[in-house]
Amino acid sequence: MTPITRRFLLGAAIAPMALAACGNGIGSEGAADIDARASAALEHLYATWPGTRDLDARAAGILVMPLMTKIGLGFGGTYGRGALRVGGATVDYYSAASASAGLQIGAQQYSHVLFFMTQQALQDFRSSPGWVAGAGVDYAISNEGETLLADTTTSLSPVIAVVFGQTGLRIGATVEGTKYTRIIP
């Protein structure tokens, strides 16, 4: 086991500050800003991949995370804030965060939407004090963002993730391991 070093502590202290500086909603105007960003992200998603409108129409609710910022230099983290919409109206606000360690370097920003395809999936998400996206989440668009997958597996999944708008120097973005927590903006 490796002892905790000053370099480790410095990296752990710098990562959250770097995330805060990346324009991910921290220090924003609160709910109105999150809602405006969520609406703009959805407009971009629907314009780029029109097939996602069908997912929205069938979903019990959607969580729109308009801007996720992911950085890493040995230790990494991801943070963003978004809106949970049911029937087109925002009902709650959430933060999303994850941490990682290992061989990594770079920064990336992206958006994602979680489509809760069943009332039970939506209820489980809303009643959890801190829901973590895991292996039960299916992706409708590949990491390269090339095509919308509309196969039987995707159409029967309780939660479908669409990751889009990726920019930066890191490769790939997923929601696995991301913890979502209800917030008051």
Phi, psi and omega in degrees: 000134182275133179290156178287126182251170176297325179298318178298312181296321177297315178298318179294329179280325184284324185305310180297325179293321179294320178297320181296333182274000188265018175068038184261017176109347179294133180077016182277185181278015174084220188302317181298320180292316179298316180297318179296317179294320179297317179297317179296320179295318178295319178301317179295316180300311183292327178289323182279319181231083184304333180297342179288343175298325178295319176300315180300317182296328181270345186284146174286334179188161178225141174253118182256117176250093190290334180211109175253135178245127183235124178229156177200138172211080188084297174254145183220170178201160178227140177210147174190170177229149182204186186237137173266124181243134176233124182063028178086354182249142177288129180245339180202165176238146184224150167255155177230133181213148173210160179228153178210160177219149180138194182284100181204148175203138177133181180216150181206147171234145181201170175242157170208155178231133172257123177261116177271106190276349178230154175298324180295317178297318178295316179297318178299318179297311184291330182272353181278137177288343179191089185282133180246125178290130181228208184294343181283359180265126176259150181256130179271339179232134181295165179303330178281351178069026187280311187222154173271123180270124181235051180269178183298319180300311181297319184288343179258359183285142178287331178225127179240129179256139173236115179255130185208171176068033183286130174222153176124191188256000177266157180252130175080143176218132177226170176254356180299135180082001180275133179259129180252129182229134178294137181230166171243109184289000000 
